[in-house]
Amino acid sequence: MRHRALQLYDYHVWANEKVFRHLKELPKEIVHKEIPSVFPSLFDALVHMYRVDNTWLLAMSGRLDEIVPSADRIAEETKGKGVGELQTMFIQLSERYKAFLGTVDLEAVSSYTHPRYGTLNARYGDIVQHVVNHGTYHRGNITAMLRQLGYAGTPTDYVFYLYDVKDRL
């Protein structure tokens, strides 16, 4: 039987793709328009999501020494990019996630040490659930920011994912 964390991760990828498709339908300048909100722009919110997803993949992979340099590199790599280029980066990251998740026991426990919060022992599946939850939270921010800019969001609730994939589950 397929682990629930894998289905949740598939939802995360599906929801991110819906957001990108929606943003590509809007005027190009909207994505980079600065507004007083949770993030300076929609693009900044997406880059934050990408950086955090990447950080957790590195952490789960035991590549802790790469986290800070990677976050700095992502900040540089995304400067001046368009929504399509960032979408490609998200797709490539999701492929790396799926490859990694296919190699581990999602019930196995791994240790994560944070300089401020200490050490956490958590199952891989729990970290995947956190990644998905973090993405859901910030997709909500993106919807609120779109409304501030005068545009509707796109529905990415989990139940809509279930309806969309019901014949494939």
Backbone torsions as a table, in degrees:
resi	resn	phi	psi	omega
1	MET	NA	138.8	-178.0
2	ARG	-71.1	135.4	-179.0
3	HIS	-67.3	139.3	-178.7
4	ARG	-58.4	-35.1	-180.0
5	ALA	-60.5	-31.9	178.5
6	LEU	-68.8	-39.5	176.4
7	GLN	-65.6	-40.8	177.8
8	LEU	-62.8	-39.8	178.7
9	TYR	-66.2	-39.3	175.6
10	ASP	-59.0	-39.7	176.0
11	TYR	-60.6	-44.8	-179.7
12	HIS	-56.8	-46.0	179.3
13	VAL	-64.9	-44.5	178.7
14	TRP	-58.4	-47.6	-177.3
15	ALA	-66.0	-41.6	177.6
16	ASN	-62.1	-41.8	178.5
17	GLU	-61.6	-40.6	178.0
18	LYS	-60.9	-42.3	179.3
19	VAL	-62.8	-46.9	-179.8
20	PHE	-61.7	-44.8	178.7
21	ARG	-59.5	-41.4	-179.9
22	HIS	-65.0	-46.2	-178.9
23	LEU	-62.4	-33.2	-180.0
24	LYS	-70.7	-16.3	177.0
25	GLU	-84.5	-14.3	-176.9
26	LEU	-91.0	164.5	175.5
27	PRO	-54.8	136.4	-173.4
28	LYS	-52.6	-39.2	-174.0
29	GLU	-71.2	-17.0	-177.5
30	ILE	-61.3	-37.7	-175.0
31	VAL	-63.6	-32.7	-178.2
32	HIS	-102.4	-1.7	-177.9
33	LYS	-64.9	128.9	-179.9
34	GLU	-82.1	135.0	178.7
35	ILE	-140.2	154.1	175.9
36	PRO	-78.0	99.2	-176.1
37	SER	-153.7	-163.6	-179.7
38	VAL	-60.7	-39.9	175.6
39	PHE	-123.7	154.3	-180.0
40	PRO	-61.0	-29.6	-179.7
41	SER	-153.5	166.4	175.0
42	LEU	-59.6	-40.3	179.9
43	PHE	-61.0	-42.5	178.8
44	ASP	-62.7	-36.6	177.0
45	ALA	-63.8	-43.7	179.4
46	LEU	-65.4	-41.2	178.5
47	VAL	-63.2	-40.5	176.8
48	HIS	-59.0	-46.9	178.9
49	MET	-58.7	-44.2	-179.5
50	TYR	-62.7	-45.9	-178.7
51	ARG	-61.4	-42.0	-179.3
52	VAL	-69.0	-43.2	176.6
53	ASP	-57.9	-45.0	179.6
54	ASN	-63.6	-42.4	179.1
55	THR	-57.9	-45.8	-178.3
56	TRP	-69.4	-33.0	175.9
57	LEU	-65.1	-43.9	177.0
58	LEU	-61.5	-43.1	-179.4
59	ALA	-62.8	-46.7	179.7
60	MET	-64.3	-29.8	-179.8
61	SER	-81.4	-3.1	-179.5
62	GLY	76.7	17.6	-177.1
63	ARG	-101.3	53.4	-173.5
64	LEU	-61.9	-34.5	-178.8
65	ASP	-68.0	-12.0	-180.0
66	GLU	-93.8	-9.1	-171.7
67	ILE	-63.7	-54.1	-176.8
68	VAL	-65.5	-48.6	177.6
69	PRO	-59.6	-36.0	180.0
70	SER	-66.3	-42.5	178.9
71	ALA	-61.7	-41.8	177.7
72	ASP	-64.4	-42.1	-180.0
73	ARG	-63.1	-41.8	179.8
74	ILE	-62.7	-41.6	178.5
75	ALA	-58.0	-42.0	179.5
76	GLU	-72.0	-44.4	-176.4
77	GLU	-64.4	-28.7	-175.3
78	THR	-90.0	-11.4	178.7
79	LYS	-59.8	129.0	176.9
80	GLY	76.1	3.7	179.8
81	LYS	-78.9	159.4	174.4
82	GLY	-98.5	173.7	-177.6
83	VAL	-64.3	-35.7	178.9
84	GLY	-65.0	-39.6	178.6
85	GLU	-67.2	-39.2	177.8
86	LEU	-68.3	-37.3	176.6
87	GLN	-59.1	-42.9	177.9
88	THR	-61.0	-41.2	177.8
89	MET	-61.8	-42.0	177.8
90	PHE	-61.5	-43.6	-179.7
91	ILE	-62.1	-45.3	179.8
92	GLN	-63.4	-39.8	177.8
93	LEU	-64.9	-40.7	179.6
94	SER	-64.1	-33.9	176.7
95	GLU	-66.9	-39.1	176.7
96	ARG	-66.1	-39.6	176.5
97	TYR	-59.3	-50.7	-176.6
98	LYS	-62.0	-39.1	177.5
99	ALA	-62.9	-45.5	179.7
100	PHE	-65.1	-47.5	-176.7
101	LEU	-63.3	-23.5	176.3
102	GLY	-75.7	-7.8	-177.2
103	THR	-107.3	-8.1	-175.1
104	VAL	-118.2	156.2	171.2
105	ASP	-81.9	113.1	-175.0
106	LEU	-67.6	-12.2	174.9
107	GLU	-91.2	-11.1	178.8
108	ALA	-68.8	149.0	-178.2
109	VAL	-100.3	138.0	175.2
110	SER	-127.1	158.7	-177.4
111	SER	-105.3	135.6	-179.5
112	TYR	-128.0	123.5	-179.5
113	THR	-110.2	127.9	179.4
114	HIS	-116.6	138.6	-176.6
115	PRO	-61.1	-29.2	-178.5
116	ARG	-99.8	-36.9	-171.8
117	TYR	-98.3	-8.3	178.8
118	GLY	89.1	-154.4	-175.4
119	THR	-102.3	137.0	177.3
120	LEU	-123.2	129.5	171.8
121	ASN	-103.7	117.1	-175.1
122	ALA	-143.6	150.7	175.5
123	ARG	-69.8	148.2	176.2
124	TYR	-55.2	-41.4	179.5
125	GLY	-60.3	-34.9	177.7
126	ASP	-69.0	-36.9	177.7
127	ILE	-67.7	-39.8	175.9
128	VAL	-60.5	-43.3	178.6
129	GLN	-61.5	-38.2	176.8
130	HIS	-63.1	-44.3	179.3
131	VAL	-58.2	-44.8	179.9
132	VAL	-64.5	-45.5	-179.7
133	ASN	-62.5	-41.8	177.9
134	HIS	-60.1	-43.7	178.2
135	GLY	-63.7	-41.2	178.7
136	THR	-60.7	-44.3	179.5
137	TYR	-57.7	-48.1	-176.2
138	HIS	-78.0	-25.2	171.0
139	ARG	-65.0	-32.8	173.4
140	GLY	-63.9	-41.7	175.3
141	ASN	-59.1	-43.1	-179.2
142	ILE	-61.9	-41.4	177.4
143	THR	-61.8	-44.2	178.6
144	ALA	-63.2	-40.5	179.0
145	MET	-65.5	-39.9	176.6
146	LEU	-60.0	-42.5	178.6
147	ARG	-63.0	-39.2	176.0
148	GLN	-58.9	-33.7	-178.9
149	LEU	-85.8	-1.4	177.6
150	GLY	91.4	16.9	-179.2
151	TYR	-122.4	152.8	175.7
152	ALA	-78.9	156.8	172.5
153	GLY	-87.5	-168.7	175.2
154	THR	-125.4	138.0	-176.3
155	PRO	-70.1	123.3	179.1
156	THR	-126.3	21.6	177.8
157	ASP	-59.3	148.9	-178.8
158	TYR	-56.5	-37.5	-178.8
159	VAL	-63.3	-33.1	177.2
160	PHE	-68.0	-35.2	173.5
161	TYR	-61.3	-46.7	-179.3
162	LEU	-59.5	-42.4	176.9
163	TYR	-62.9	-40.4	-176.5
164	ASP	-66.7	-33.9	-174.6
165	VAL	-110.3	10.1	-172.1
166	LYS	-55.3	-31.6	-179.4
167	ASP	-84.5	-7.5	-179.2
168	ARG	-105.9	-11.0	-177.9
169	LEU	-82.0	NA	NA
